[in-house]
Amino acid sequence: MEDISVITAVHHPLRRRIYDYLQLFGTSQVTVLSRALDSQVGSISHHLRMLERAGVVERAADPTGDRRTSWWTVARRSLTWSADDFADSPADALLAREAQRQGIRVQFERLQRWHRMHNDPVYAAYVGHSMDATTWASPDELQDLSSRLLRTMREWREEIDLDDGQDRTPVFVFSHAFPTEL
């Protein structure tokens, strides 16, 4: 189970963008993050320190040897949690539910952005997908599905050879599985 401080740190909108950027582009300098995310250097530095306190990012050695600049990298590649993990603490449960709502907002905003821009020639070769299913499952079977999806995602990411010369664009993948009523 993730600590609530990790969850609340990552689910701030700008910190989530910083985390995603570092996951995609690797070790980066604060000024590069500032330009890429269209934010002030001071704001980026502040949010990096918040992520560092949560153990999600860490300072990296300056590859140029110029110690006047600040470089950062991801300390953890993935986070897995549920708001239900915090049922024993009403305060933490409230924070987890808000982080969950923020995460869902991010997911739907990205999906809506994709639908607005998928006809852009830059993305012509990309075919997004949507999948849903309604079926029966016990709590253990639903947990098994979650574990399998996480394992598949990790394996898929590890198989991608970023040095093979192919053109790539960032791809956002999200999935939800939960009990429902018809």
C-alpha positions in Angstrom: 0.0 0.0 0.0 1.3 3.5 -0.9 1.7 6.1 1.8 -0.9 8.8 1.5 1.9 11.4 1.2 3.1 9.7 -2.0 -0.4 9.7 -3.5 -1.2 13.3 -2.6 2.2 14.4 -3.9 1.8 12.8 -7.3 -1.9 13.8 -7.8 -1.3 17.5 -7.8 -1.8 18.6 -11.5 1.7 20.1 -12.1 3.5 17.4 -10.1 1.7 14.7 -12.1 2.9 16.4 -15.3 6.5 16.6 -13.9 6.4 13.0 -13.0 5.1 11.9 -16.4 7.7 14.1 -18.2 10.5 12.5 -16.2 9.2 9.0 -16.9 9.1 9.7 -20.6 12.2 11.8 -21.1 14.4 10.6 -18.3 16.8 12.7 -16.3 16.1 16.4 -16.9 17.2 19.8 -15.8 14.8 22.2 -14.0 15.0 24.8 -16.8 14.1 22.2 -19.4 11.1 21.0 -17.3 10.1 24.7 -16.9 10.1 25.3 -20.7 8.5 21.9 -21.5 5.7 22.4 -19.0 5.3 26.1 -19.5 5.8 26.9 -15.8 8.1 29.1 -13.8 11.5 27.6 -12.7 10.7 28.4 -9.1 7.4 26.6 -9.3 9.0 23.5 -10.9 11.7 23.5 -8.2 9.1 23.7 -5.4 7.1 20.8 -6.9 10.2 18.7 -7.5 11.1 19.1 -3.8 7.6 18.0 -2.8 7.9 14.9 -5.1 11.4 14.3 -3.6 10.0 14.3 -0.1 7.5 11.7 -1.2 10.3 9.5 -2.7 8.9 9.7 -6.2 11.8 11.7 -7.8 15.4 12.2 -6.8 18.2 14.6 -7.6 20.5 13.3 -10.3 24.2 14.1 -11.0 24.7 16.8 -13.5 25.9 15.0 -16.7 27.7 18.2 -17.8 29.7 18.5 -14.6 28.4 22.1 -14.2 27.1 22.0 -10.6 25.2 25.2 -10.9 22.2 23.5 -12.4 19.7 21.2 -10.8 18.9 17.8 -12.4 16.2 15.3 -11.5 15.1 11.8 -12.3 12.3 9.4 -11.4 12.9 7.3 -8.3 9.9 5.1 -8.8 8.5 4.0 -12.1 5.0 3.1 -10.9 2.5 3.6 -8.2 -0.4 1.3 -7.4 -3.1 2.1 -4.9 -6.8 2.3 -4.2 -8.8 4.7 -2.1 -10.1 1.7 -0.2 -6.5 1.1 1.1 -7.2 4.0 3.6 -10.5 2.9 5.1 -8.9 2.8 8.6 -8.1 6.6 8.5 -11.0 9.0 7.7 -8.5 11.8 7.0 -6.3 9.7 4.7 -9.4 8.2 3.0 -10.6 11.8 2.2 -7.2 12.7 0.7 -7.1 9.4 -1.2 -10.6 10.0 -2.7 -9.6 13.5 -3.8 -6.4 12.2 -5.4 -8.5 9.5 -7.1 -10.9 12.2 -8.4 -7.9 14.2 -9.7 -6.5 11.1 -11.4 -9.8 10.5 -13.1 -10.0 14.1 -14.3 -6.5 13.8 -15.8 -7.4 10.6 -17.5 -10.6 12.0 -19.1 -8.9 15.3 -20.0 -6.2 13.4 -21.9 -8.9 11.2 -23.6 -10.8 14.3 -24.6 -7.6 15.9 -25.9 -6.9 12.8 -28.0 -10.4 12.9 -29.5 -9.9 16.6 -30.4 -6.5 16.0 -32.1 -6.5 12.4 -33.4 -7.1 13.7 -37.0 -3.9 15.8 -36.8 -1.4 14.5 -39.5 1.2 14.1 -36.8 -0.8 11.3 -35.3 -2.2 9.8 -38.5 -0.4 6.5 -38.0 -1.7 6.1 -34.5 -4.9 4.3 -33.8 -6.2 4.7 -30.3 -8.5 2.1 -28.8 -11.2 1.7 -26.3 -12.2 -1.5 -24.7 -14.8 -2.3 -22.2 -16.6 -5.4 -21.0 -19.2 -6.4 -18.4 -18.7 -9.8 -16.8 -18.9 -11.6 -13.4 -16.1 -11.7 -10.9 -15.3 -12.3 -7.3 -13.1 -9.9 -5.3 -10.2 -12.3 -5.8 -10.8 -12.5 -9.5 -11.0 -8.8 -9.9 -7.7 -8.5 -8.0 -6.2 -11.1 -10.3 -7.3 -9.1 -13.4 -5.6 -6.0 -11.9 -2.4 -7.9 -11.3 -2.4 -9.4 -14.9 -3.0 -6.0 -16.4 -0.2 -4.4 -14.4 2.1 -7.3 -15.4 1.2 -7.0 -19.1 1.8 -3.2 -19.0 5.2 -3.6 -17.4 6.2 -6.3 -19.9 5.0 -4.2 -22.8 6.9 -1.2 -21.6 10.1 -3.2 -21.1 10.0 -4.7 -24.6 10.0 -1.3 -26.3 13.5 -0.5 -27.6 13.8 3.3 -27.5 17.1 3.1 -29.5 15.7 1.2 -32.5 15.2 4.4 -34.6 11.4 4.3 -34.8 9.5 7.5 -34.4 7.4 7.4 -31.3 5.0 9.8 -29.4 4.0 9.6 -25.8 1.1 7.2 -25.3 -1.2 7.3 -22.2 -2.8 4.1 -21.1 -5.4 3.8 -18.5 -7.9 1.2 -17.3 -10.5 0.8 -14.6 -12.3 -2.3 -13.5 -14.9 -2.1 -10.7 -18.2 -3.6 -9.6 -21.2 -2.1 -11.3 -24.9 -2.2 -11.5 -26.9 -2.6 -14.7 
